[in-house]
Amino acid sequence: MSSTTIHHQILKFQTEEDITIVGDAYGNPSDAPIMLLHGGGQTRNSWKKTGETLAAKGWYVIATDARGHGDSSWSKKGEYSFDYLRQDLVKIVKSLARKPILIGASMGGICSLAALHYNPDLAKGLILVDVSPKIEKKGTDRIFAFMSAKPEGYSSLEEVAQAVRGYLPHRKNIGNLNGLKKNLRKLPNGNYSWHWDPAMLKVWQSKSSDVTQKETEVFLTDALVNLAIPALLVRGGISDVVSLEIVEELKQVAPNLEYIDVAEAGHMVAGDSNHVFTEALIDFIEKVR
């Protein structure tokens, strides 16, 4: 089925008086739902191919921009902690007619796992995409360094492309320059910057102490161990965020967690190897269906 035959619409969810979450919906609303939740600094556009492929296989797929990202509202109060992101997710899921499968990459996976800790019956299944309760500091440091670079913006799309190539040296194709525009916004000085609120990064960095990280790890591990729904971890084969050592530790404490590895993909698995990634999901989500 070609993407032109798939029904697509823009959705909006009011999660707070001043927060509107914008999403893409693919497929028939009467089909079983899946929610796709992007990573920090990304937008719902990173899920486009996955959304179309899953919709073609009979799923109703919703991919949202988290608050402070893409077309969703920026928080005037700088409320970007995972508690607020989690609360947005819960309100959106509860507005749906049926329980979805949650597929969360990085930040989206953490929010999904936290939401399920407080609301065990929220979803029918969970897929964590290159994220786990414990993550490698070197990987997150590299993410923060990339997101913090060039606060004054990039002078051209080519300069943006060069930065992406430096951050993702393993990726053979970063797409055309016009495609990059979907993840960018124009600053008052005319430069290009990423399509997310810089205040968000400051909030995350203020909560990145070793003590806070350890508390988060314990909390999320407990959430994973006590999951009452099917769960799958998809790791990028060359990820510097979720190591093989971490995977082995998780298998010991959460033996019911299924696990697959996507070779030659890094932390941004869906973008690095989208076809392989999507195909890897299908067996799992069909079992859950």
C-alpha positions as CSV (number, residue, x, y, z in Angstrom):
1,M,0.0,0.0,0.0
2,S,1.5,3.4,-0.9
3,S,1.5,6.3,1.5
4,T,-0.9,8.2,-0.7
5,T,-3.7,5.8,0.1
6,I,-3.3,6.1,3.9
7,H,-5.6,8.5,5.6
8,H,-3.7,11.2,7.4
9,Q,-5.0,14.0,9.7
10,I,-3.6,16.5,12.2
11,L,-4.8,16.1,15.8
12,K,-4.6,18.5,18.7
13,F,-4.9,17.6,22.4
14,Q,-5.4,20.2,25.1
15,T,-3.5,18.9,28.1
16,E,-3.4,22.1,30.1
17,E,-5.0,25.5,29.7
18,D,-1.9,26.8,27.9
19,I,-0.5,23.5,26.4
20,T,-1.7,22.1,23.1
21,I,-0.1,18.9,21.9
22,V,-0.1,18.5,18.1
23,G,0.1,15.1,16.4
24,D,-0.2,13.2,13.1
25,A,-2.7,10.4,12.8
26,Y,-2.2,7.7,10.2
27,G,-4.8,5.1,9.2
28,N,-8.4,4.3,10.3
29,P,-9.5,5.5,13.8
30,S,-11.4,2.3,14.2
31,D,-8.2,0.2,14.0
32,A,-6.2,-0.7,17.1
33,P,-4.1,2.3,18.2
34,I,-0.4,2.8,18.5
35,M,1.3,5.9,19.9
36,L,4.7,6.9,18.7
37,L,6.7,9.2,21.1
38,H,9.9,10.8,19.9
39,G,13.1,11.5,21.7
40,G,14.4,14.7,23.2
41,G,15.1,17.4,20.6
42,Q,13.2,15.5,17.8
43,T,9.7,16.0,16.4
44,R,6.9,13.7,15.3
45,N,8.3,13.9,11.8
46,S,11.0,11.4,12.8
47,W,8.2,8.7,12.9
48,K,6.6,9.5,9.5
49,K,7.8,6.4,7.6
50,T,7.1,4.1,10.6
51,G,3.6,5.6,11.0
52,E,2.7,5.1,7.4
53,T,4.1,1.5,7.4
54,L,2.2,0.5,10.5
55,A,-1.0,2.2,9.3
56,A,-0.8,0.2,6.1
57,K,-0.8,-3.0,8.2
58,G,-4.0,-2.1,9.9
59,W,-3.1,0.1,12.8
60,Y,-4.3,3.5,13.8
61,V,-1.0,5.4,14.5
62,I,-0.7,8.7,16.4
63,A,2.7,10.4,16.5
64,T,2.8,13.5,18.7
65,D,5.2,16.4,19.3
66,A,6.0,16.6,23.0
67,R,5.5,19.9,24.7
68,G,8.3,22.3,23.8
69,H,8.9,20.4,20.5
70,G,7.7,20.9,16.9
71,D,4.3,22.4,16.6
72,S,3.2,21.7,20.2
73,S,3.1,24.6,22.8
74,W,6.1,25.9,24.6
75,S,5.6,26.1,28.3
76,K,5.8,29.7,29.5
77,K,6.7,28.5,33.0
78,G,9.5,26.2,31.7
79,E,7.6,23.1,32.9
80,Y,9.6,20.5,31.1
81,S,10.4,17.9,33.7
82,F,9.4,14.3,33.0
83,D,6.5,14.7,35.4
84,Y,4.9,17.2,33.0
85,L,5.7,15.2,29.9
86,R,4.3,12.1,31.6
87,Q,1.1,13.9,32.5
88,D,0.6,15.1,29.0
89,L,0.9,11.5,27.7
90,V,-1.6,10.1,30.3
91,K,-4.2,12.8,29.3
92,I,-3.8,12.0,25.6
93,V,-4.0,8.2,26.1
94,K,-7.1,8.5,28.3
95,S,-8.8,10.6,25.6
96,L,-8.5,7.7,23.1
97,A,-11.3,5.2,22.6
98,R,-9.0,2.2,23.1
99,K,-5.8,1.4,24.9
100,P,-2.8,1.9,22.6
101,I,0.6,0.2,22.4
102,L,3.2,2.8,23.4
103,I,6.4,3.1,21.3
104,G,8.8,5.5,22.9
105,A,12.3,6.5,21.7
106,S,14.7,7.8,24.4
107,M,12.7,10.6,26.1
108,G,9.4,9.1,24.8
109,G,10.3,5.7,26.3
110,I,11.1,7.2,29.7
111,C,7.8,9.1,29.7
112,S,5.9,5.9,28.7
113,L,7.6,3.8,31.4
114,A,6.9,6.4,34.1
115,A,3.3,6.8,33.0
116,L,2.8,3.0,33.3
117,H,4.3,3.0,36.7
118,Y,1.5,5.3,38.0
119,N,-1.2,3.9,35.5
120,P,-0.5,0.2,35.0
121,D,-3.6,-0.2,32.8
122,L,-2.8,2.7,30.5
123,A,-1.6,0.7,27.5
124,K,-1.7,-2.8,26.0
125,G,2.1,-3.0,25.3
126,L,5.3,-1.0,25.5
127,I,8.3,-0.8,23.2
128,L,11.3,1.1,24.5
129,V,13.5,2.3,21.6
130,D,17.2,2.6,22.7
131,V,16.4,3.6,26.2
132,S,16.3,1.8,29.5
133,P,16.2,2.7,33.2
134,K,20.0,2.9,33.2
135,I,21.8,4.7,30.4
136,E,25.5,5.4,29.6
137,K,26.6,8.9,30.7
138,K,29.0,9.2,27.7
139,G,26.0,8.8,25.4
140,T,23.8,11.4,27.1
141,D,26.8,13.8,27.4
142,R,27.2,13.6,23.6
143,I,23.5,14.3,23.2
144,F,23.6,17.3,25.5
145,A,26.7,18.7,23.7
146,F,25.0,18.5,20.3
147,M,21.8,20.1,21.6
148,S,23.7,22.9,23.4
149,A,25.8,23.8,20.4
150,K,25.3,26.9,18.4
151,P,22.7,28.8,20.5
152,E,23.0,31.6,18.0
153,G,21.8,29.2,15.3
154,Y,23.2,28.0,12.0
155,S,23.7,30.4,9.1
156,S,22.5,27.9,6.4
157,L,20.9,24.6,5.9
158,E,24.2,23.2,4.7
159,E,25.8,24.2,8.0
160,V,23.0,22.3,9.8
161,A,23.6,19.3,7.6
162,Q,27.3,19.4,8.4
163,A,26.5,19.4,12.2
164,V,24.2,16.4,11.8
165,R,26.8,14.5,9.8
166,G,29.3,15.2,12.6
167,Y,26.8,13.9,15.2
168,L,25.7,10.9,13.2
169,P,28.8,9.9,11.3
170,H,27.5,6.3,10.8
171,R,24.4,7.5,8.9
172,K,24.9,7.3,5.2
173,N,22.1,9.6,4.3
174,I,20.7,12.4,6.4
175,G,18.1,13.3,3.8
176,N,17.7,16.4,1.6
177,L,18.2,19.9,2.9
178,N,14.5,20.8,2.5
179,G,13.7,17.8,4.7
180,L,15.8,19.3,7.5
181,K,13.5,22.3,7.6
182,K,10.8,20.3,9.3
183,N,13.0,20.1,12.4
184,L,14.1,23.8,12.3
185,R,12.8,27.3,13.0
186,K,14.1,30.7,12.0
187,L,15.6,32.9,14.7
188,P,15.2,36.7,14.8
189,N,18.7,37.0,13.5
190,G,17.8,35.0,10.4
191,N,19.7,31.8,11.4
192,Y,18.3,28.3,11.7
193,S,17.8,26.7,15.1
194,W,16.2,23.5,16.2
195,H,12.4,23.2,16.6
196,W,12.3,23.0,20.4
197,D,12.4,25.4,23.3
198,P,15.9,26.1,24.6
199,A,14.5,26.4,28.1
200,M,13.8,22.7,28.1
201,L,17.5,21.8,27.9
202,K,18.2,24.0,30.9
203,V,15.6,22.1,32.9
204,W,17.1,18.7,32.0
205,Q,20.6,19.8,32.7
206,S,19.6,21.1,36.1
207,K,18.3,17.6,36.9
208,S,21.3,15.6,35.6
209,S,23.3,15.2,38.8
210,D,24.6,11.8,39.7
211,V,22.1,11.6,42.7
212,T,19.1,12.5,40.5
213,Q,20.2,10.1,37.8
214,K,20.5,7.2,40.3
215,E,17.1,8.0,41.8
216,T,15.6,8.0,38.3
217,E,17.3,4.7,37.5
218,V,15.9,3.0,40.6
219,F,12.4,4.4,39.9
220,L,12.3,3.3,36.3
221,T,13.8,-0.1,37.0
222,D,11.0,-0.7,39.5
223,A,8.5,0.4,36.9
224,L,10.0,-2.0,34.3
225,V,10.1,-5.0,36.7
226,N,6.5,-4.5,37.7
227,L,5.1,-4.1,34.3
228,A,2.0,-6.2,33.8
229,I,1.9,-5.8,30.0
230,P,4.1,-7.2,27.2
231,A,7.3,-5.1,26.8
232,L,10.1,-5.0,24.2
233,L,13.5,-3.2,24.2
234,V,14.8,-2.3,20.8
235,R,18.5,-1.4,20.9
236,G,20.6,0.3,18.3
237,G,23.5,-2.1,17.5
238,I,26.1,0.7,17.8
239,S,24.3,2.8,20.5
240,D,26.4,4.6,23.0
241,V,23.4,5.2,25.2
242,V,22.2,1.6,25.9
243,S,25.2,-0.7,26.1
244,L,25.1,-4.5,25.9
245,E,26.2,-4.6,29.5
246,I,23.1,-2.6,30.4
247,V,20.9,-5.0,28.4
248,E,22.4,-8.0,30.3
249,E,21.7,-6.3,33.6
250,L,18.1,-5.7,32.5
251,K,17.6,-9.3,31.5
252,Q,18.5,-10.4,35.1
253,V,15.9,-8.1,36.8
254,A,13.2,-8.2,34.1
255,P,13.3,-11.6,32.5
256,N,10.0,-11.1,30.7
257,L,11.3,-8.1,28.8
258,E,11.8,-9.1,25.1
259,Y,14.9,-7.7,23.4
260,I,16.1,-7.2,19.8
261,D,19.1,-5.5,18.3
262,V,19.1,-3.4,15.1
263,A,22.5,-3.8,13.6
264,E,24.3,-0.7,12.4
265,A,21.8,1.7,14.0
266,G,22.8,4.2,16.7
267,H,20.7,5.8,19.4
268,M,18.3,7.3,16.8
269,V,17.2,3.8,15.6
270,A,14.2,4.7,13.6
271,G,16.1,7.3,11.6
272,D,19.2,5.2,11.2
273,S,17.6,2.1,9.8
274,N,13.9,2.8,9.5
275,H,12.8,-0.2,7.4
276,V,14.7,-2.7,9.5
277,F,13.5,-1.0,12.7
278,T,9.8,-1.1,11.6
279,E,9.9,-4.7,10.5
280,A,11.5,-5.6,13.9
281,L,8.4,-4.2,15.6
282,I,5.8,-6.0,13.6
283,D,6.0,-9.5,15.2
284,F,5.8,-8.0,18.6
285,I,2.8,-5.7,18.0
286,E,0.9,-8.4,16.2
287,K,1.3,-10.7,19.2
288,V,0.0,-7.9,21.4
289,R,-2.9,-7.3,19.0
